[in-house]
Amino acid sequence: MREVYLDNAASTRVSDIATKTALFMMSDEYANPSSLHSKGFQAQQLLEAARRQVASAIGAADSEIVFCSGGTEANNLAVLGSAAARCRQGQTIITTAAEHSSVFESVKHLEAQGFIIKIIPPASDGSANIEEVCAAVNDDTILVSCMYVNSETGAITDIPALAAAVKRRNPKVLFHTDAVQALGKIRVTVRGGNIDLMSISGHKLHAPKGTGALFVRRGVRILPIIHGGGQENALRAGTQSTPLCCAFGAAVLESFENFEQNYSYASELTAYFRKKAANFEKTRLNSPETGSPYIQNISMSRYKSETVLHFLAERGVYASSGSACAKGKRSRILTAMGLHFDLIDSALRISFSRYSTTDDIDTLFESLEIAAREIAHG
């Protein structure tokens, strides 16, 4: 049975170059990068080379990249670290109802501590409503956090425009964006000076799980949430995982060297997928046509997504019902978008990578057709 993997928004296959880089670091350059001997210095040099690769991809300076364990830690550090550093300047934090749980639960944690949390409903496609987010900004606001690419629908928010508009309302506000589903998929940059913090992750673009980074603009002060040594500009204590960080850098470099080719290919796959979905009477497209070409969300009304996913998995076809962190719960994001419960409960997230093919899409729809027929007949 041929495996069809269409859950790349949850995690991607690790590329050959990232695998080889991690293995080399584990077997050859295994020293602690903080050690003062020559072996440690060599590991440190390779770690800094990886930092340069990641920084270059988003237009940042090397010193503005803080390596961490992934998107969740980066989001927690951005939100909790900003609140801790600025609690005397204000108490208001603004985000949207369509954020990843690592942002959403972080602001809820702060709300329990007495911060004022404003959660703005998303637009109907899941992107941030720029006018409503900006209208909520006042003199008491210390942080605005909005996702770059919606993790369930692929809707893209014009983050540079939103960040600029927020700064016009209150120049002292820190602006953070979760760019985990954006890095390597669409063009993202921190140039322009309005984005203060950006979270990114490795395992969404063919690096191993357990690695990511937070961009912290030079001059921006946040406080650490992990305490210990002075690693990562004293913002993330603990010995760096040089195998994972260097594999992350290699995967980022590979993705950006082939960005146009990969984006064009993903766009072709999405066009093919949307045409198939439009001709498949049992599905409804929930993703905007102008979103990321790597994520598509559909609903098969009357067919529970959990049932359909189990049916697909038995046939070697792997997709999801939304963010992997939701673990089967009704999607908070699709609910915030205003979708009917029937559409939410039957939603499937199909996500592509450079290893996906049109044959995979054909197999998916063939399997969905069989699933609908067999489920309907009990």
C-alpha positions in Angstrom: 0.0 0.0 0.0 1.5 3.3 -1.1 1.8 5.9 1.7 0.2 9.3 1.0 1.3 11.9 3.5 -0.7 15.1 3.4 -0.2 16.4 7.0 2.8 18.6 6.4 1.4 21.5 8.4 1.7 19.2 11.4 5.2 18.0 10.6 7.4 17.4 7.5 9.7 14.7 6.4 13.3 15.7 7.4 15.3 16.5 4.3 18.5 14.6 3.4 20.7 17.6 4.0 19.2 18.3 7.4 19.5 14.6 8.4 23.2 14.5 7.3 23.9 17.8 9.1 22.4 16.5 12.4 24.3 13.2 12.1 27.6 15.0 11.4 27.1 17.2 14.5 26.2 14.2 16.7 29.1 12.0 15.5 31.8 14.5 14.7 31.2 17.9 16.3 29.6 16.8 19.5 31.3 19.2 21.9 29.5 21.7 24.0 29.5 25.0 22.1 30.1 26.8 25.4 33.3 24.9 26.2 36.5 26.9 26.0 38.7 24.3 24.2 39.1 24.1 20.5 36.5 21.3 20.0 33.9 23.5 21.8 35.0 26.5 19.7 34.4 24.5 16.5 30.9 23.6 17.6 30.3 27.2 18.4 31.4 28.3 15.0 29.0 25.8 13.3 26.2 27.0 15.6 26.8 30.6 14.6 26.8 29.6 10.9 23.4 28.1 11.4 22.2 31.3 13.2 23.4 33.3 10.1 21.4 31.0 7.8 18.2 31.5 9.8 18.8 35.2 10.2 19.4 35.7 6.5 16.1 34.0 5.6 14.1 36.7 7.4 16.3 39.7 6.9 17.5 39.8 10.5 20.9 40.3 12.1 22.6 37.2 13.5 22.4 38.5 17.0 18.7 38.9 16.8 18.1 35.1 16.5 17.4 33.1 19.7 17.5 29.4 19.2 14.9 27.4 21.2 13.0 24.1 21.1 10.3 25.1 18.5 7.4 27.4 17.8 5.6 26.7 21.1 8.6 27.8 23.2 9.2 30.8 20.9 5.6 31.9 21.2 5.7 31.5 25.0 8.9 33.4 25.3 7.6 36.2 23.1 4.3 36.6 24.9 5.3 35.9 28.5 8.7 37.5 28.2 7.1 40.7 26.8 4.5 40.9 29.5 7.1 40.4 32.3 9.3 43.1 30.8 6.6 45.7 30.2 4.1 45.1 33.0 4.8 48.5 34.5 4.1 50.2 31.2 0.7 48.8 30.6 -1.5 45.8 31.1 -3.3 45.3 27.8 -2.4 42.5 25.3 -4.2 42.1 22.0 -4.4 38.9 19.9 -6.9 37.1 17.7 -9.2 34.2 18.3 -7.5 32.3 15.4 -4.0 32.0 17.1 -2.2 28.8 17.7 -2.8 27.4 21.2 0.8 28.3 22.3 -0.2 32.0 21.9 -3.8 31.6 23.0 -3.1 29.7 26.2 -0.2 32.1 27.0 -2.4 35.1 27.0 -5.1 33.2 29.0 -2.4 32.5 31.6 -1.6 36.2 31.7 -5.3 37.1 32.0 -5.4 34.9 35.2 -2.6 37.1 36.5 -4.5 40.3 36.0 -3.5 41.4 32.5 -6.3 42.8 30.2 -6.6 40.5 27.2 -8.4 41.6 24.1 -9.2 38.7 21.7 -10.3 40.0 18.3 -12.4 37.7 16.0 -10.7 36.8 12.8 -12.0 37.6 9.3 -14.1 34.9 7.7 -11.1 33.2 6.1 -9.1 33.1 9.4 -6.8 36.0 8.7 -6.5 38.8 11.2 -9.0 41.7 10.9 -6.5 44.5 10.6 -9.0 47.3 11.3 -10.4 45.7 14.4 -7.0 44.8 15.8 -5.7 48.3 15.3 -8.9 49.9 16.8 -8.3 47.9 20.0 -4.8 49.4 20.5 -4.7 52.1 23.2 -2.1 53.8 25.5 -2.2 50.8 27.9 -1.4 48.3 25.2 2.0 46.6 25.6 1.9 43.7 23.0 0.0 42.7 19.9 0.4 39.2 18.6 -1.0 38.0 15.3 -0.3 34.9 13.3 1.2 35.3 9.8 -0.4 32.2 8.1 -3.4 30.6 9.7 -2.4 27.1 10.7 -5.8 25.6 9.7 -6.9 27.5 6.6 -3.7 28.9 5.2 -5.1 32.4 5.1 -2.4 35.0 5.0 -2.4 38.2 7.1 -0.5 41.2 5.7 1.7 41.3 8.8 4.0 44.1 7.6 0.9 46.3 7.0 -0.7 45.3 10.3 2.5 45.9 12.3 3.0 49.4 10.7 -0.7 50.3 11.5 -0.3 49.2 15.1 2.9 51.2 15.5 1.1 54.3 14.1 -1.5 53.9 16.8 1.0 53.4 19.6 4.8 53.3 18.7 5.6 51.8 22.1 3.7 48.6 21.5 5.7 45.4 20.9 4.5 43.6 17.8 4.8 39.8 17.6 3.9 37.4 14.8 3.8 33.6 14.8 5.4 32.8 11.5 5.7 29.1 12.0 3.5 28.2 9.0 5.0 31.0 6.9 8.8 30.5 7.0 10.0 28.9 3.8 6.4 28.8 2.4 5.8 32.5 1.6 8.2 35.5 1.7 8.6 36.8 5.2 10.8 39.6 6.4 11.4 41.6 9.6 12.9 44.5 7.6 11.0 47.7 8.0 11.4 47.9 11.8 7.8 47.3 12.8 8.0 43.6 13.7 9.7 43.3 17.0 9.3 39.5 17.6 8.8 36.6 15.2 8.5 32.9 16.0 9.6 30.2 13.6 10.0 26.5 13.7 12.1 23.8 12.0 9.9 20.8 11.6 7.5 22.6 9.3 10.1 23.0 6.6 12.0 19.7 6.7 14.2 20.1 9.8 14.0 17.8 12.8 11.4 18.4 15.6 12.6 20.1 18.6 14.2 23.2 17.1 13.0 26.7 16.3 13.9 30.3 17.0 12.5 33.6 18.1 13.6 36.8 16.4 14.1 39.6 18.9 14.7 43.0 17.3 17.9 44.7 18.6 17.0 47.0 21.4 13.8 45.2 22.4 13.8 44.0 26.0 11.9 40.8 27.0 12.6 38.6 30.0 13.6 34.9 29.9 11.1 32.2 30.9 13.9 29.5 31.4 16.6 30.4 33.8 20.2 29.1 34.1 23.3 29.9 32.1 23.8 32.9 29.8 23.2 31.1 26.5 21.3 32.8 23.6 21.9 36.3 24.8 20.7 35.3 28.3 17.2 34.7 26.9 17.2 30.9 26.7 19.3 29.1 29.3 20.6 25.6 28.6 23.1 24.0 26.3 22.1 24.5 22.7 21.3 21.4 20.7 23.9 21.9 18.0 22.7 19.0 15.9 19.1 20.4 15.8 20.1 24.0 15.3 22.5 23.2 12.5 20.0 20.9 10.8 17.5 23.8 11.1 20.0 26.2 9.4 20.7 23.7 6.7 16.9 23.1 6.0 16.3 26.9 5.9 19.1 27.4 3.5 17.9 24.6 1.3 14.3 25.9 1.3 15.4 29.4 0.4 17.8 28.4 -2.3 14.8 26.6 -4.0 12.1 28.9 -2.8 10.6 30.0 -6.2 10.7 26.4 -7.5 9.0 25.1 -4.4 6.4 27.8 -4.3 5.5 27.4 -7.9 5.2 23.6 -7.4 3.0 24.0 -4.3 0.8 26.5 -6.2 0.3 23.9 -9.0 -0.6 21.3 -6.4 -3.1 23.6 -4.8 -4.7 24.6 -8.1 -5.1 20.9 -8.9 -6.5 20.2 -5.4 -9.0 23.0 -5.5 -10.2 21.9 -9.0 -10.7 18.4 -7.7 -12.5 19.6 -4.6 -14.8 21.9 -6.6 -15.8 18.9 -8.7 -16.3 16.7 -5.7 -19.9 17.3 -4.6 -19.4 16.2 -1.1 -16.8 18.8 -0.1 -16.7 22.5 0.7 -13.6 24.6 0.5 -12.9 26.6 3.7 -9.5 28.0 2.6 -9.2 31.3 0.6 -7.9 31.1 -2.9 -5.3 33.7 -2.0 -3.9 31.8 1.0 -0.8 29.8 1.4 -0.5 27.1 -1.4 0.7 24.7 1.3 -2.5 24.4 3.4 -6.1 23.6 2.2 -9.1 23.1 4.5 -12.2 21.3 3.3 -15.4 20.0 4.9 -17.4 16.9 4.1 -20.7 17.8 5.7 -22.5 14.9 7.4 -19.2 13.0 7.7 -17.3 13.4 11.0 -13.7 14.2 10.4 -12.4 11.7 12.9 -14.3 8.9 11.2 -13.0 9.9 7.8 -9.4 10.3 9.0 -9.4 6.8 10.5 -10.8 5.5 7.2 -8.1 7.3 5.3 -5.3 6.1 7.6 -6.3 2.5 7.2 -5.6 3.0 3.5 -2.2 4.8 4.0 -3.6 8.3 3.5 -2.6 10.7 6.2 -4.2 14.1 6.8 -5.6 15.9 9.9 -8.7 17.7 11.2 -6.7 20.8 12.1 -3.8 21.8 14.4 -2.1 18.7 15.8 -2.1 20.4 19.2 -5.9 20.4 19.3 -5.9 16.6 19.6 -9.4 16.0 18.1 -11.2 18.8 19.9 -13.6 21.0 17.9 -11.5 23.6 16.1 -11.4 26.9 18.1 -10.2 28.6 14.9 -12.9 27.5 12.6 -15.5 28.2 15.3 -14.1 31.8 15.6 -14.4 32.1 11.8 -18.1 31.6 12.2 -18.4 28.2 10.4 -21.4 26.1 11.1 -20.8 23.2 13.5 -21.5 20.6 10.7 -18.7 22.1 8.7 -16.3 22.3 11.7 -17.0 18.7 12.7 -16.3 17.5 9.2 -13.3 19.6 8.4 -10.1 18.1 7.0 -6.8 20.0 6.7 -4.7 18.9 3.7 -1.2 20.2 3.7 1.5 19.8 1.1 5.3 19.8 0.9 7.8 19.6 -2.0 7.5 15.8 -1.7 3.7 15.8 -2.4 2.4 14.9 -5.8 -0.8 15.1 -7.9 -1.0 11.3 -7.6 -1.3 11.8 -3.8 -4.2 14.2 -4.4 -5.9 11.7 -6.8 -5.5 8.9 -4.2 -7.0 11.2 -1.5 -10.1 12.0 -3.5 -10.5 8.4 -4.5 -10.3 7.4 -0.9 -12.8 10.1 0.1 -15.2 8.9 -2.4 -15.0 5.3 -1.0 -15.2 6.7 2.5 -18.4 8.7 1.8 -20.0 5.7 0.2 -19.1 3.2 2.9 -19.8 5.5 5.8 -23.2 6.4 4.3 -24.1 2.7 4.1 -22.9 2.0 7.6 
